[in-house]
Amino acid sequence: MAKSERRLAAIMFTDIVGYTALTQNSEATALKLLEEHRSLIRPVLVKHGGREVKTMGDAFLIEFDSALKATECAVEMQKVLHNHNRNATDKIHIRIGIHVGDVVHEQGDVYGDSVNIASRIEPLSPKDGVCISEQVYYQVKNKIPYGLSKLESISLKNVSLPTEVYRLELPWDRWEGSGLANSVPTSNIHRDVIGRLAVLPLTNMSSDPEDAYFADGMTEELISTLSKFKEIRVIARTSIMHYKESKKTIGEIGGELGVQTLIEGSVRKAGNRARVTIQLIDSATEEHLWAETYDRDLTDIFKVQSEVAANVASALKLNLPGFTARKQTENTEAYTLYLKGLQAAGTRTGDGLREANSLFKKAITIDPHFAIAYAGLADSYSLLAYYGYMEPKDAYPRAKDAAMKALDLDKELADPHTSLSAVYQNYEWDFDAAEKELKLAMELNSNYSRAHHWYALLLFGRGKFREAAQEMELSLQLDPVSDIIGSVNGLMHLLVGEKEMALKELTDVIDRSPSYVIAMYWLAHYHLGEGNDAEALMWVERSLSVSRIGFTLANAGNIFARLGKKEQALQLLEELRMKKHSGVHFDCAVILAGLGEIDSAFQELEAAVQLRQIPYVEHLRNKLILGSLQPDPRFEELIKRTGLSG
């Protein structure tokens, strides 16, 4: 290593709680404890790639090459000591502080502000705890199955800039003294433990596979009920359905979803009876914290679902004054069709959205008072227009009618407020009305990830990129394995210059769903921006092999043009014009912007505005695809005419 070298690193400080007092009382005991502490900790450091810079009495200074490795190591260190202390006479309690930033390496030691900050964070940690800086928080918050509590703002000694500090909520902070599932009294479950929670798809144990609707319905009811409690963050249905029939362990799922607590269970039907088993599990320790079995008649399956959901909420010590679980329909067949519609809509394909539209209509025909099914119908129309499968002038008015009908039936539902906002935002261009509806939806259900997603797009369209990125992060926390949210989150990170985060987010989507085309074309734009032309070209060609809808062709043509492949870009431009889909003018403008045909691009955008055929109006602000147009005075004039400048 050079004599002096600067690089980015995660720095960890640790020390033993009460060691000075112990030394004064018994130096021999203190030294014995110190050696025992080092023998327990050092193997954990090696396992996680930590470099022991030095020891200072009872303290360690350790360097890692990533904030995540440092945090995972800190948790395992505390777990090792926690297990040791269960049977030890002389117990070892430590505090840990972590910060990430530039450090200077010199003659085997490390120096700099980052080292100083880590040393000041460590004393803020509770006994057996871990505290991290805000810089670490942003790198690990969606990657660890523990809650993170922000400490009150405090000035760190000899640190001039304000530093926010977070505490990890570790398992023993929450469940100390609790036993196994059936012996755990509800009073042992504390509200502050829950933080982030996921309801895994309940298993259908019935002999008839057709009874799966009951298990799915119970899962949906639990998510819907628990989402109404503002004390917790409940993972959205779209993410948890990835784990239906999954062979992954509770610990693996908890880590992927970034949740502390999981609910799992099963449903067994036999004739007109059902047995429902529900368990509450700590994802870090895989301990069963609470369990209950319900044997009920099925004369009213919705009553059974509401009872189970209410009892789980009670077990979690959740409190919502005046809350009662509300039935959306009394009809089993209508409810089953609604659940199937949600699954079909999640594909975001033309066939899937058309199937969803048909299923929601059938559900409403059976039960004309089924409010949330009207919201599903509204969304299916909006998405058919958004992705170019239906003319906006045909789809959005129908979407608006369905959303308004849902609100007539139930104004307390968050879903139709979000459905209505999509019409205001994407068709009527009434962005103030869209914002009002989205804020109402988020007030009614703070866990509604789609409302946060659409609000992020609204902020994005108005040029508030940093706020949009923060809102999209919140949506992703609620729906962490949603492909569309992950892809748009990656785009947001690109637009605010957080390239490493963008690459990580988009790669995660592709790892999970290798054919997800939206992630592909933002990956192509990422590599183009980094000068990796071959990688950009590879992702373009992959996207075209999967889909040739309007926006896919537009992005591919834009990138071909910027790579100097004018002939391929012009071929895609011609293919777009032959399609004559509703968003053709906007999509053609994207390719023309890549070709540098500025006047022609503005002509296409002018036509799109005149016809109100910009299916994704927020992308007018997207510098990745329209960056060559944005310096032109005509661009801001066009933005004003859409209403996005407000």
C-alpha positions in Angstrom: 0.0 0.0 0.0 1.2 3.5 -0.8 2.4 5.7 2.1 -0.8 7.7 2.1 -3.9 6.7 0.3 -7.5 8.0 0.3 -10.5 5.8 -0.3 -14.2 5.2 0.6 -14.7 2.9 3.6 -17.2 1.9 6.3 -15.7 2.5 9.8 -16.9 0.7 12.9 -16.1 1.6 16.5 -16.9 -0.7 19.4 -16.3 -0.6 23.1 -17.3 -2.7 26.2 -20.0 -1.1 28.4 -18.8 -0.4 31.9 -15.3 -1.7 31.3 -13.5 1.2 33.1 -15.6 0.6 36.3 -14.9 -3.2 36.0 -11.1 -2.5 35.8 -11.2 -0.4 38.9 -13.1 -3.2 40.8 -11.1 -6.2 39.6 -8.3 -5.8 37.0 -7.9 -9.5 36.7 -11.6 -10.1 35.9 -11.5 -7.2 33.4 -8.5 -8.6 31.5 -10.1 -12.0 31.4 -13.3 -10.5 30.1 -11.3 -8.5 27.5 -9.6 -11.6 26.1 -12.9 -13.5 26.0 -14.5 -10.6 24.2 -11.7 -10.5 21.6 -11.8 -14.3 21.0 -15.6 -14.1 20.4 -15.5 -11.0 18.1 -12.5 -11.6 15.9 -13.9 -14.7 14.0 -17.0 -12.6 13.2 -14.8 -9.8 11.8 -13.0 -12.2 9.5 -16.2 -13.8 8.3 -17.6 -10.5 7.2 -14.4 -9.1 5.6 -13.6 -6.6 8.4 -10.0 -5.4 8.7 -9.0 -4.9 12.3 -7.1 -1.5 12.1 -6.3 -1.4 15.8 -7.5 -2.1 19.4 -7.5 0.7 22.0 -8.0 -1.0 25.3 -11.5 -2.4 25.2 -12.3 -0.8 21.9 -12.0 -2.0 18.3 -11.5 0.2 15.2 -12.5 -1.9 12.1 -12.7 -1.0 8.4 -15.1 -2.6 5.8 -15.4 -2.1 2.1 -19.2 -1.6 2.3 -21.7 -0.2 4.7 -23.9 -3.4 4.4 -21.0 -5.7 5.4 -20.2 -3.5 8.4 -23.9 -3.5 9.5 -24.3 -7.3 9.0 -21.1 -7.9 10.9 -22.3 -5.6 13.8 -25.5 -7.5 14.1 -23.8 -10.9 14.2 -21.3 -9.6 16.8 -24.2 -8.6 19.0 -25.9 -12.0 18.4 -22.8 -13.9 19.4 -22.4 -11.9 22.6 -26.2 -12.2 23.3 -26.0 -16.0 23.1 -22.8 -16.0 25.2 -24.4 -13.9 27.9 -27.3 -16.3 28.4 -25.1 -18.7 30.4 -22.1 -16.6 31.3 -21.4 -15.4 34.9 -19.5 -12.4 33.7 -21.5 -10.9 30.8 -20.1 -8.9 27.9 -22.1 -5.9 26.7 -20.8 -3.7 23.9 -21.8 -0.7 21.9 -21.2 -0.3 18.2 -21.2 2.8 15.9 -20.8 2.8 12.1 -20.2 5.6 9.5 -19.2 5.5 5.9 -17.1 8.1 4.1 -13.6 9.0 2.8 -10.6 7.8 5.0 -6.9 8.3 4.7 -4.7 5.2 5.0 -1.2 5.9 6.3 1.2 3.3 7.7 -1.5 0.8 8.5 -3.7 3.3 10.3 -6.8 5.2 9.1 -7.5 8.9 9.7 -10.1 11.5 8.7 -13.5 13.0 9.5 -15.2 9.7 8.9 -13.2 8.0 11.6 -14.0 10.8 14.0 -17.7 10.6 13.2 -17.8 6.8 13.8 -16.1 7.3 17.1 -18.7 9.9 18.2 -21.7 7.8 17.1 -20.6 4.7 19.1 -21.4 6.2 22.5 -24.9 7.0 21.4 -25.6 3.3 21.0 -27.6 1.6 23.8 -26.1 -1.4 25.5 -26.0 -4.4 23.2 -27.0 -2.1 20.4 -25.8 -0.6 17.0 -26.1 3.0 15.8 -25.3 4.1 12.3 -25.0 7.4 10.5 -27.5 8.7 8.0 -25.0 7.8 5.2 -25.0 4.2 6.3 -28.8 4.3 6.7 -29.4 5.1 3.1 -27.2 2.2 1.9 -28.8 -0.5 4.2 -32.4 0.5 4.9 -34.0 -1.8 2.3 -31.4 -4.6 2.8 -31.7 -5.6 6.4 -34.6 -7.2 8.3 -34.5 -4.8 11.2 -36.3 -1.5 12.0 -34.3 1.7 12.1 -35.2 4.4 14.6 -34.0 8.0 14.1 -32.4 9.5 17.2 -33.2 13.0 18.3 -30.8 15.5 16.5 -27.6 16.0 18.5 -24.3 17.8 17.8 -21.4 15.4 17.7 -18.3 16.6 19.4 -15.7 18.1 17.0 -18.0 17.4 14.0 -19.0 20.6 12.3 -21.7 19.3 10.0 -25.0 18.0 11.3 -25.1 14.2 11.4 -28.4 12.2 11.8 -28.0 9.0 13.7 -30.2 5.8 13.6 -30.5 2.9 16.0 -31.0 -0.7 14.7 -34.0 -2.4 16.4 -32.5 -5.8 17.2 -34.5 -8.9 18.2 -33.5 -8.9 21.9 -34.6 -5.2 22.2 -38.1 -6.4 21.4 -38.7 -10.0 22.4 -36.5 -10.6 25.5 -38.2 -13.1 27.7 -40.7 -14.3 25.3 -41.2 -18.0 24.7 -42.6 -20.1 21.9 -45.8 -19.4 19.9 -48.5 -21.0 22.0 -47.1 -19.9 25.3 -46.5 -16.2 24.4 -49.1 -13.9 26.0 -50.2 -11.1 23.8 -48.9 -8.6 26.4 -45.4 -9.5 25.5 -45.8 -8.0 22.0 -44.8 -4.4 22.0 -46.0 -2.0 19.3 -42.6 -0.5 18.6 -41.3 -3.9 17.6 -43.3 -4.3 14.5 -41.9 -1.5 12.3 -42.2 -3.4 9.0 -44.3 -6.5 8.6 -45.2 -8.9 5.8 -48.2 -11.3 5.5 -46.9 -14.3 3.5 -49.4 -16.0 1.2 -51.4 -18.4 3.3 -51.1 -22.0 2.3 -54.1 -23.9 0.9 -54.1 -27.2 2.8 -57.5 -28.3 1.3 -57.7 -31.3 -1.0 -59.4 -29.2 -3.7 -57.1 -26.8 -5.4 -60.1 -24.6 -6.2 -60.2 -23.7 -2.5 -57.1 -21.6 -3.0 -59.3 -18.5 -3.4 -60.2 -18.8 0.3 -56.5 -18.8 1.3 -55.8 -15.9 -1.1 -58.8 -14.0 0.2 -57.6 -14.4 3.8 -54.2 -13.2 2.8 -55.7 -10.2 1.1 -57.9 -9.4 4.1 -55.0 -9.5 6.5 -53.0 -7.2 4.4 -55.9 -4.8 3.8 -56.8 -4.7 7.5 -53.3 -4.3 8.9 -52.4 -1.6 6.2 -54.9 0.7 7.9 -52.7 1.0 11.0 -50.3 3.8 10.8 -47.9 2.4 13.5 -46.6 -0.2 11.0 -45.4 -0.5 7.4 -47.1 -3.5 5.7 -45.6 -5.0 2.6 -47.9 -4.8 -0.4 -49.6 -7.8 -2.0 -47.6 -7.6 -5.2 -44.4 -8.2 -3.4 -45.6 -11.0 -1.0 -47.2 -13.0 -3.8 -43.6 -13.6 -5.1 -43.3 -16.0 -2.2 -46.4 -18.1 -2.9 -45.1 -21.7 -2.7 -41.6 -20.4 -2.1 -39.0 -22.8 -0.5 -37.1 -19.9 1.1 -36.7 -19.7 4.8 -38.3 -17.2 7.0 -34.9 -15.5 7.5 -34.2 -15.3 3.8 -37.7 -13.8 3.1 -37.4 -11.4 6.0 -34.0 -10.2 4.7 -35.2 -9.8 1.1 -38.3 -7.8 2.2 -36.4 -5.9 4.9 -39.0 -6.8 7.5 -38.7 -7.6 11.2 -41.9 -9.6 11.6 -43.7 -12.1 9.3 -47.2 -13.6 9.5 -47.6 -17.0 7.9 -50.4 -19.5 8.1 -52.6 -22.1 6.4 -56.2 -22.7 5.6 -57.8 -26.2 5.5 -61.4 -26.5 4.3 -63.6 -29.6 4.8 -67.2 -29.4 3.7 -68.7 -26.4 5.4 -65.9 -26.0 8.0 -62.5 -24.4 7.9 -59.5 -24.4 10.1 -57.3 -21.3 9.9 -53.9 -21.3 11.6 -52.0 -18.0 11.9 -48.4 -17.5 13.3 -46.4 -14.4 14.1 -42.6 -15.0 13.5 -39.5 -12.9 14.2 -37.6 -12.9 10.9 -34.2 -12.5 12.5 -34.4 -15.4 15.1 -37.2 -17.4 13.3 -38.9 -17.6 16.7 -42.6 -18.1 16.9 -44.0 -15.2 18.9 -47.7 -15.8 18.8 -50.1 -18.3 17.2 -53.8 -19.0 17.0 -56.0 -21.6 15.4 -59.6 -20.9 14.3 -62.2 -23.6 13.6 -65.2 -22.0 12.1 -68.3 -22.6 10.0 -68.2 -21.2 6.5 -71.7 -19.8 6.4 -70.0 -16.4 6.2 -66.4 -16.6 5.0 -66.0 -12.9 5.2 -66.9 -12.9 8.9 -64.1 -15.5 9.4 -61.6 -13.3 7.5 -62.5 -10.2 9.4 -62.3 -12.0 12.8 -58.8 -13.4 12.1 -57.6 -10.0 10.8 -59.0 -8.2 13.9 -57.4 -10.7 16.3 -54.0 -10.4 14.6 -54.2 -6.6 14.9 -55.1 -7.0 18.6 -52.1 -9.3 19.1 -49.8 -6.7 17.6 -51.1 -4.1 20.0 -52.3 -1.9 17.2 -54.7 0.8 18.0 -57.0 2.7 15.6 -59.9 4.4 17.4 -63.3 3.4 15.9 -61.7 0.9 13.5 -63.9 -2.0 12.3 -63.1 -4.4 9.5 -65.4 -3.7 6.6 -66.8 -6.2 4.2 -66.6 -5.3 0.5 -68.9 -8.0 -0.7 -71.1 -10.8 0.6 -70.6 -12.8 -2.6 -67.9 -15.5 -2.7 -67.9 -15.7 -6.5 -67.6 -12.0 -6.9 -64.7 -11.9 -4.5 -62.9 -14.7 -6.2 -63.2 -12.9 -9.6 -61.8 -9.8 -8.0 -58.7 -11.6 -6.7 -58.1 -13.2 -10.1 -58.5 -9.7 -11.6 -55.7 -8.4 -9.4 -53.4 -11.2 -10.4 -54.1 -10.6 -14.1 -53.6 -6.9 -13.8 -50.2 -7.4 -12.2 -48.7 -8.7 -15.4 -49.0 -5.3 -17.1 -49.3 -7.1 -20.5 -52.1 -6.3 -23.0 -53.7 -9.8 -22.6 -53.3 -9.6 -18.8 -54.9 -6.2 -18.5 -57.8 -7.1 -20.8 -58.4 -10.3 -18.8 -58.4 -8.2 -15.6 -60.9 -5.8 -17.1 -63.2 -8.6 -17.9 -62.9 -10.2 -14.5 -63.6 -7.0 -12.7 -66.7 -6.4 -14.9 -68.0 -9.9 -14.0 -67.4 -9.3 -10.3 -69.4 -6.1 -10.5 -72.2 -7.7 -12.5 -72.6 -10.3 -9.7 -72.4 -7.6 -6.9 -73.1 -4.0 -8.2 -72.2 -2.7 -4.7 -68.6 -4.1 -4.7 -66.7 -0.8 -4.4 -63.1 -2.0 -4.6 -63.9 -4.0 -7.8 -64.9 -0.8 -9.4 -61.5 0.6 -8.4 -59.9 -2.4 -10.0 -61.9 -1.8 -13.2 -60.9 1.8 -13.3 -57.2 0.9 -12.9 -57.4 -1.7 -15.7 -58.8 0.9 -18.1 -56.1 3.5 -17.1 -53.3 0.9 -17.5 -54.6 -0.2 -20.9 -54.3 3.4 -22.1 -51.0 4.0 -20.3 -49.3 1.2 -22.0 -50.9 1.9 -25.4 -53.3 -1.0 -25.6 -56.4 1.3 -25.8 -57.1 4.8 -27.0 -57.0 7.3 -24.1 -60.2 8.9 -25.2 -61.9 5.5 -24.9 -60.3 4.3 -21.8 -59.9 7.2 -19.4 -63.5 8.4 -19.3 -64.5 4.9 -18.4 -61.9 4.7 -15.8 -63.2 7.9 -14.3 -66.8 6.6 -14.2 -65.7 3.4 -12.4 -63.6 5.3 -9.9 -66.4 7.8 -9.1 -68.8 4.8 -8.7 -66.4 3.2 -6.2 -66.2 6.5 -4.2 -70.0 6.8 -4.2 -70.1 3.4 -2.6 -67.2 3.9 -0.2 -65.4 7.2 0.2 -63.1 5.7 2.9 -61.3 3.4 0.4 -57.8 4.6 -0.7 -57.9 2.7 -4.0 -60.4 4.7 -6.0 -58.9 8.0 -4.9 -55.6 6.8 -6.5 -57.6 5.4 -9.6 -59.2 8.9 -10.0 -55.8 10.6 -9.7 -54.5 8.5 -12.7 -57.3 10.0 -14.9 -56.5 13.6 -13.7 -52.8 13.1 -14.2 -52.5 11.1 -17.4 -55.5 12.3 -19.4 -57.1 15.5 -18.1 -53.7 17.0 -17.0 -55.3 18.5 -13.9 -52.3 17.9 -11.7 -53.6 19.8 -8.7 -56.7 17.6 -8.7 -54.4 14.5 -9.0 -52.3 15.6 -6.1 -55.4 16.2 -4.0 -56.7 12.6 -4.6 -53.3 11.1 -4.0 -52.9 12.8 -0.7 -56.4 11.7 0.3 -55.4 8.1 -0.6 -52.2 8.3 1.5 -54.1 9.8 4.4 -56.6 7.0 4.3 -54.0 4.3 4.0 -50.3 5.3 4.5 -49.3 1.8 3.5 -50.8 2.1 0.0 -47.7 1.7 -2.1 -49.4 2.5 -5.4 -50.4 6.0 -4.1 -46.8 6.8 -3.2 -45.7 5.4 -6.6 -48.1 7.7 -8.5 -47.3 10.7 -6.3 -43.6 10.2 -7.1 -44.5 10.3 -10.8 -46.5 13.5 -10.3 -43.5 15.1 -8.5 -41.2 13.8 -11.3 -43.4 15.4 -14.0 -43.2 18.7 -12.1 -39.4 18.6 -12.1 -39.1 17.9 -8.4 -36.7 15.0 -8.9 -35.3 14.8 -5.4 -38.7 14.7 -3.8 -39.9 12.2 -6.4 -36.9 9.9 -5.6 -37.7 10.1 -1.9 -41.4 9.3 -2.5 -40.5 6.4 -4.8 -38.1 5.0 -2.1 -41.1 5.0 0.3 -43.2 3.1 -2.3 -40.4 0.6 -2.7 -40.2 0.1 1.1 -43.8 -0.9 1.0 -43.5 -3.0 -2.1 -39.9 -4.1 -2.2 -40.0 -6.8 -4.9 -42.3 -5.0 -7.3 -40.8 -4.9 -10.7 -42.4 -1.7 -11.9 -41.6 0.2 -8.7 -38.1 -1.2 -8.6 -37.6 -0.1 -12.3 -39.0 3.4 -11.8 -36.9 3.7 -8.6 -33.8 2.9 -10.6 -34.8 5.6 -13.1 -35.2 8.1 -10.3 -31.8 7.4 -8.9 -30.3 7.9 -12.4 -32.0 11.2 -12.8 -30.6 12.6 -9.5 -27.1 11.2 -10.3 -27.1 8.3 -7.9 -25.7 5.9 -10.5 -24.6 3.0 -8.2 -28.0 2.9 -6.5 -29.7 3.0 -10.0 -27.6 0.1 -11.3 -28.2 -2.0 -8.1 -32.0 -1.4 -8.3 -32.3 -2.2 -12.0 -30.1 -5.3 -11.7 -32.2 -6.5 -8.8 -35.3 -6.4 -11.0 -33.6 -8.3 -13.8 -32.2 -10.9 -11.4 -35.8 -11.4 -10.2 -37.6 -11.1 -13.5 -35.1 -11.6 -16.4 -37.7 -10.6 -19.1 -38.8 -7.3 -17.4 -38.4 -4.9 -20.3 -38.8 -1.6 -18.4 -35.7 -2.4 -16.3 -33.9 -3.4 -19.5 -34.2 0.0 -21.3 -33.3 2.0 -18.2 -30.2 -0.2 -17.9 -29.4 0.5 -21.5 -29.6 4.3 -20.7 -27.4 3.8 -17.7 -24.7 2.1 -19.7 -24.9 4.6 -22.5 -24.3 7.4 -20.0 -21.3 5.5 -18.6 -19.8 5.1 -22.1 -20.4 1.3 -22.1 -21.7 1.2 -25.6 -21.6 -2.6 -26.0 -23.5 -3.1 -22.8 -26.1 -0.5 -23.8 -26.5 -2.2 -27.2 -26.9 -5.6 -25.6 -29.8 -4.3 -23.3 -31.5 -2.6 -26.2 -31.4 -5.8 -28.3 -32.7 -7.8 -25.3 -35.6 -5.4 -24.8 -36.6 -5.6 -28.4 -36.5 -9.4 -28.3 -39.0 -9.3 -25.4 -41.4 -6.5 -26.5 -42.0 -4.2 -29.4 -44.6 -1.9 -27.8 -44.4 1.8 -28.4 -42.2 2.9 -25.5 -39.8 0.0 -26.0 -39.3 0.9 -29.6 -38.9 4.6 -28.7 -36.2 3.9 -26.2 -34.4 1.5 -28.4 -34.5 4.0 -31.3 -33.3 6.8 -29.1 -30.3 4.7 -28.0 -29.5 3.4 -31.5 -29.5 7.0 -32.7 -27.1 8.2 -29.9 -24.8 5.2 -30.7 -24.5 6.4 -34.3 -26.7 3.6 -35.6 -29.0 5.9 -37.6 -30.3 3.3 -40.0 -31.6 1.1 -37.1 -33.1 4.2 -35.4 -35.0 5.2 -38.6 -36.3 1.6 -39.0 -37.8 1.7 -35.6 -39.2 5.2 -36.3 -41.0 3.7 -39.3 -42.2 0.7 -37.3 -43.7 3.1 -34.7 -45.5 5.2 -37.4 -47.0 2.0 -38.9 -48.4 1.0 -35.5 -50.5 4.2 -35.2 -51.0 3.6 -31.5 -52.3 6.3 -29.2 -48.8 7.4 -28.0 -47.2 7.4 -31.4 -46.4 11.1 -31.6 -44.6 11.1 -28.2 -42.7 7.9 -29.0 -41.6 9.3 -32.4 -40.4 12.4 -30.6 -38.2 10.3 -28.4 -36.4 8.8 -31.4 -36.1 12.1 -33.2 -34.6 13.7 -30.1 -31.9 11.0 -30.1 -31.2 11.7 -33.8 -30.9 15.4 -33.1 -33.8 16.2 -35.3 -35.0 18.9 -32.9 -37.6 20.6 -35.1 -39.2 17.3 -36.1 -39.2 16.2 -32.5 -41.1 19.3 -31.4 -43.6 18.8 -34.3 -44.4 15.4 -32.9 -44.7 16.7 -29.3 -47.0 19.5 -30.5 -49.2 16.9 -32.1 -49.2 14.8 -28.9 -50.2 17.8 -26.9 -52.9 18.8 -29.3 -54.4 15.3 -29.3 -53.7 14.8 -25.5 -51.9 11.6 -26.5 -49.0 11.6 -24.1 -49.7 8.4 -22.2 -46.8 9.0 -19.8 -46.8 12.7 -19.5 -44.3 12.8 -16.6 -41.6 11.6 -19.1 -41.5 15.0 -20.7 -39.1 15.8 -17.8 -37.0 12.7 -18.5 -33.6 14.0 -19.6 -32.5 10.5 -20.5 -34.8 10.5 -23.5 -35.6 14.2 -24.2 -32.5 15.8 -22.9 -31.6 17.3 -26.3 -34.9 19.2 -26.4 -34.9 20.6 -22.9 -32.5 23.6 -23.5 -34.8 24.9 -26.4 -37.2 27.7 -25.3 -40.0 25.7 -27.0 -39.7 23.0 -24.4 -40.7 25.1 -21.4 -43.5 26.6 -23.4 -44.8 23.1 -24.1 -44.4 22.2 -20.4 -46.5 25.2 -19.4 -49.3 24.2 -21.8 -49.5 20.7 -20.2 -49.8 22.3 -16.7 -46.7 20.6 -15.4 -44.9 23.8 -14.6 -47.3 24.6 -11.8 
